[in-house]
Amino acid sequence: MLDGHRATRDRVARSILDHGPSSAADLASRLGLTSAAVRRHLDGLLAAGLVDSREQRVYGSRGRGRPAKVFALTESGRDAFYQAYDQLAADALHWIAAAVGGGEAGEEAVAAFARARFGKQGERYLSALEQAAAGQRTEALAEALSADGYAATVRRVPSAASASAPAGAQLCQHHCPVAHIAEQFPQLCEAETEVFSQLLGTHVQRLATIAHGDGVCTTYVPASGAASSSPAPRADSDAAPTAGTTSTEPPTTSARRNPA
């Protein structure tokens, strides 16, 4: 019985990781459990410090009553899913930087490694994106990322200019296997953002990153034909993203060093 309880609790935590901050009702629906059962497991996760709760943001007019609570993984909760050898990777990158003399040369050496790593990853994704229908390349990228463990989704967002204008997309990565390393080496995030831009054929903007302390890595992808001067919407880590989305924004990401 204890093993079964743990397995179900792990399913609840994994569902939050895959889909982002979720209400008890969302979790019950996705997992085929009763709301009461989900709440028991959430209580256990809260007590263990693996999730925290907050009020769900509501957009537009709101009905009566208090907004529902959503549950998100804490840093400790994410750690339970990390299987990368963080210290070994960090030591290797520090060695690369030191081997070329440190300083700017060291930073560039790490950046070159990051570009090579994510470039090879991007090559694997390219065929999937080329086969995707026009306007669905962001969704194809999300599926490819999810297959590599990034638990990626796409959330449609309205144009800032007009509700009738093409929607943009927020590409959300709910899990990052190298988040702890990216805290020390933001070149990893910068290289990943550059690869996204190349794969999608448009400038993208990184709005939030797990390595920087945000709940979700969020990248804004402009809609085809959207004005490059339109401001990107604020990253929303509480909204539950849904696969199949597109969004608008200019190339300001790679210029600033913000871990993803």
CORRASUL-V770706 format. One record per residue. N is the residue number from 0. SS is DSSP state (H for helix, E for strand, L for the rest). OMEGA is omega as a letter, one per 40 degrees, with the letter a starting at -180 (NA if undefined). Layout:
n=N ss=SS omega=OMEGA
n=N ss=SS omega=OMEGA
//
This chain:
n=0 ss=L omega=i
n=1 ss=H omega=i
n=2 ss=H omega=i
n=3 ss=H omega=i
n=4 ss=H omega=i
n=5 ss=H omega=a
n=6 ss=H omega=i
n=7 ss=H omega=i
n=8 ss=H omega=i
n=9 ss=H omega=i
n=10 ss=H omega=i
n=11 ss=H omega=a
n=12 ss=H omega=a
n=13 ss=H omega=i
n=14 ss=H omega=i
n=15 ss=H omega=i
n=16 ss=H omega=a
n=17 ss=H omega=a
n=18 ss=H omega=a
n=19 ss=L omega=a
n=20 ss=L omega=a
n=21 ss=E omega=i
n=22 ss=L omega=i
n=23 ss=H omega=i
n=24 ss=H omega=i
n=25 ss=H omega=a
n=26 ss=H omega=i
n=27 ss=H omega=i
n=28 ss=H omega=a
n=29 ss=H omega=a
n=30 ss=H omega=a
n=31 ss=L omega=i
n=32 ss=L omega=i
n=33 ss=L omega=i
n=34 ss=H omega=i
n=35 ss=H omega=i
n=36 ss=H omega=i
n=37 ss=H omega=a
n=38 ss=H omega=i
n=39 ss=H omega=i
n=40 ss=H omega=i
n=41 ss=H omega=i
n=42 ss=H omega=i
n=43 ss=H omega=i
n=44 ss=H omega=i
n=45 ss=H omega=a
n=46 ss=H omega=a
n=47 ss=L omega=a
n=48 ss=L omega=a
n=49 ss=L omega=i
n=50 ss=E omega=i
n=51 ss=E omega=a
n=52 ss=E omega=i
n=53 ss=E omega=i
n=54 ss=E omega=a
n=55 ss=L omega=i
n=56 ss=L omega=i
n=57 ss=L omega=a
n=58 ss=L omega=a
n=59 ss=L omega=a
n=60 ss=L omega=a
n=61 ss=L omega=i
n=62 ss=L omega=i
n=63 ss=L omega=i
n=64 ss=L omega=a
n=65 ss=L omega=i
n=66 ss=L omega=a
n=67 ss=L omega=i
n=68 ss=E omega=i
n=69 ss=E omega=a
n=70 ss=E omega=a
n=71 ss=E omega=i
n=72 ss=E omega=i
n=73 ss=L omega=i
n=74 ss=H omega=i
n=75 ss=H omega=i
n=76 ss=H omega=i
n=77 ss=H omega=a
n=78 ss=H omega=a
n=79 ss=L omega=a
n=80 ss=L omega=a
n=81 ss=L omega=i
n=82 ss=L omega=i
n=83 ss=L omega=i
n=84 ss=L omega=a
n=85 ss=H omega=a
n=86 ss=H omega=i
n=87 ss=H omega=i
n=88 ss=H omega=i
n=89 ss=H omega=i
n=90 ss=H omega=a
n=91 ss=H omega=a
n=92 ss=H omega=i
n=93 ss=H omega=i
n=94 ss=H omega=i
n=95 ss=H omega=a
n=96 ss=H omega=a
n=97 ss=H omega=a
n=98 ss=H omega=i
n=99 ss=L omega=i
n=100 ss=L omega=i
n=101 ss=L omega=i
n=102 ss=H omega=a
n=103 ss=H omega=i
n=104 ss=H omega=i
n=105 ss=H omega=i
n=106 ss=H omega=i
n=107 ss=H omega=i
n=108 ss=H omega=i
n=109 ss=H omega=i
n=110 ss=H omega=i
n=111 ss=H omega=i
n=112 ss=H omega=a
n=113 ss=H omega=i
n=114 ss=H omega=i
n=115 ss=H omega=a
n=116 ss=H omega=a
n=117 ss=H omega=i
n=118 ss=H omega=i
n=119 ss=H omega=i
n=120 ss=H omega=i
n=121 ss=H omega=i
n=122 ss=H omega=i
n=123 ss=H omega=a
n=124 ss=H omega=a
n=125 ss=H omega=a
n=126 ss=H omega=i
n=127 ss=H omega=a
n=128 ss=H omega=a
n=129 ss=H omega=a
n=130 ss=H omega=a
n=131 ss=L omega=i
n=132 ss=L omega=i
n=133 ss=L omega=a
n=134 ss=L omega=a
n=135 ss=L omega=a
n=136 ss=H omega=i
n=137 ss=H omega=i
n=138 ss=H omega=i
n=139 ss=H omega=i
n=140 ss=H omega=i
n=141 ss=H omega=i
n=142 ss=H omega=i
n=143 ss=H omega=i
n=144 ss=H omega=i
n=145 ss=H omega=i
n=146 ss=H omega=i
n=147 ss=L omega=i
n=148 ss=L omega=a
n=149 ss=L omega=i
n=150 ss=L omega=a
n=151 ss=E omega=i
n=152 ss=E omega=i
n=153 ss=E omega=a
n=154 ss=E omega=i
n=155 ss=E omega=i
n=156 ss=E omega=a
n=157 ss=L omega=i
n=158 ss=L omega=i
n=159 ss=L omega=a
n=160 ss=L omega=a
n=161 ss=L omega=i
n=162 ss=L omega=a
n=163 ss=L omega=i
n=164 ss=L omega=a
n=165 ss=L omega=i
n=166 ss=L omega=i
n=167 ss=E omega=a
n=168 ss=E omega=i
n=169 ss=E omega=i
n=170 ss=E omega=a
n=171 ss=E omega=i
n=172 ss=E omega=a
n=173 ss=L omega=i
n=174 ss=L omega=i
n=175 ss=L omega=a
n=176 ss=L omega=a
n=177 ss=L omega=a
n=178 ss=H omega=a
n=179 ss=H omega=i
n=180 ss=H omega=a
n=181 ss=H omega=i
n=182 ss=H omega=a
n=183 ss=H omega=a
n=184 ss=L omega=a
n=185 ss=L omega=i
n=186 ss=H omega=i
n=187 ss=H omega=i
n=188 ss=H omega=a
n=189 ss=H omega=a
n=190 ss=H omega=i
n=191 ss=H omega=i
n=192 ss=H omega=i
n=193 ss=H omega=i
n=194 ss=H omega=i
n=195 ss=H omega=a
n=196 ss=H omega=i
n=197 ss=H omega=a
n=198 ss=H omega=a
n=199 ss=H omega=i
n=200 ss=L omega=i
n=201 ss=L omega=i
n=202 ss=L omega=i
n=203 ss=E omega=a
n=204 ss=E omega=i
n=205 ss=E omega=a
n=206 ss=E omega=a
n=207 ss=E omega=i
n=208 ss=L omega=i
n=209 ss=L omega=a
n=210 ss=L omega=a
n=211 ss=L omega=i
n=212 ss=L omega=i
n=213 ss=L omega=a
n=214 ss=L omega=a
n=215 ss=L omega=i
n=216 ss=E omega=a
n=217 ss=E omega=i
n=218 ss=E omega=a
n=219 ss=E omega=a
n=220 ss=E omega=a
n=221 ss=L omega=i
n=222 ss=L omega=i
n=223 ss=L omega=i
n=224 ss=L omega=i
n=225 ss=L omega=a
n=226 ss=L omega=a
n=227 ss=L omega=a
n=228 ss=L omega=a
n=229 ss=L omega=i
n=230 ss=L omega=i
n=231 ss=L omega=i
n=232 ss=L omega=i
n=233 ss=L omega=i
n=234 ss=L omega=a
n=235 ss=L omega=a
n=236 ss=L omega=a
n=237 ss=L omega=a
n=238 ss=L omega=i
n=239 ss=L omega=a
n=240 ss=L omega=i
n=241 ss=L omega=a
n=242 ss=L omega=i
n=243 ss=L omega=a
n=244 ss=L omega=i
n=245 ss=L omega=a
n=246 ss=L omega=a
n=247 ss=L omega=i
n=248 ss=L omega=a
n=249 ss=L omega=a
n=250 ss=L omega=a
n=251 ss=L omega=a
n=252 ss=L omega=a
n=253 ss=L omega=a
n=254 ss=L omega=a
n=255 ss=L omega=a
n=256 ss=L omega=i
n=257 ss=L omega=a
n=258 ss=L omega=a
n=259 ss=L omega=NA
//
